[in-house]
């Protein structure tokens, strides 16, 4: 009987998008769900979807025999959709494959070549890109960086601090990492946000961070805001610091920030040409629910469904031509 069962079993190849492949023995009466579970264990990955050579989703109680699988068939295990990352000024790309591995391509000087740390790029959850470097957040809370050292590709000076990272954010040449205890670690070009030492004592209980081109703004748990980086890009919020109370949300353009307060009003700072000065529309900025930003302008959605815009007209700061149509808006 044992010899008969062995003759009836089929060997199937299971591949990941990274190219990793294993072969498993399956009995014809095994369910497709069991086959998928065996594949996940053999490859050492989390739950995914198993696909036939023709792209059919293999799942459920159907058996290997009923699915028409034969000796030598190559099946694909997809863990999640492929995600591609880059910055607007970058000359390279990075992608997280369905199995959590990462691959890169493009200019090798600016992150297109990750061969030196490829073995570390496993179980990647998220990637952020600066102008010339990448930072990958792994499933265990560690961070791996590569690319131009002047753009944040070298995090060796802070690597010992990059533990239990919850989120990473990128500016033009710098990165920040939110840790599980609410503190922040930064690296990269010092003047563009890579050095937060001047405000490090204030970076506690950080809830969220937004990045402009060369600066960062952190929303603290008590509703206050801490900024650092290039002053002209919003790194200096001292002129409006007294107004930044009970902040609910922060949004960034390339060189300015806008904060929604608890009463629905808005405070802005940074380069006036790129939305840092909202004085011309300040009396309209009431009951604001949401703010979106382009590179040089902001658009605020109010509680009545209308929209208020300001900033550089070339980037959408002037919506007068369509203002009559901006009624009962649900989202921008």
Buried (B, 14 or more C-beta within 10 A) or exposed (E): EEEEEEEEBBEBBBBBBBEBBBEBEBBBEBBBBBBBBBBBEBBEBEEBBBBBEEEEEBBEEBBBBEBEBEEEBEBBBBBBEEBEBBBEBBBBBBBBBBBBBBBBEBBBBBBBBBEEBBEBBBBBBBBBBBBBBBBBBBEEBBBBBBBBBBBBBBBEEBBEBBBEBEBBBBBBBBBBBBBEEBBBBBBBBBBBBBBBEEBBEBBBEBBBBBBBBBBBBBBBEEBBBBBBBBBBBBBBBEEBBEBBBEBBBBBBBBBBBBBBBEEBBBBBBBBBBBBBBBEEBBEBBBEBBBBBBBBBBBBBBBEEEBBBBBBBEEBBBBBEEEEEEBEEBEEE
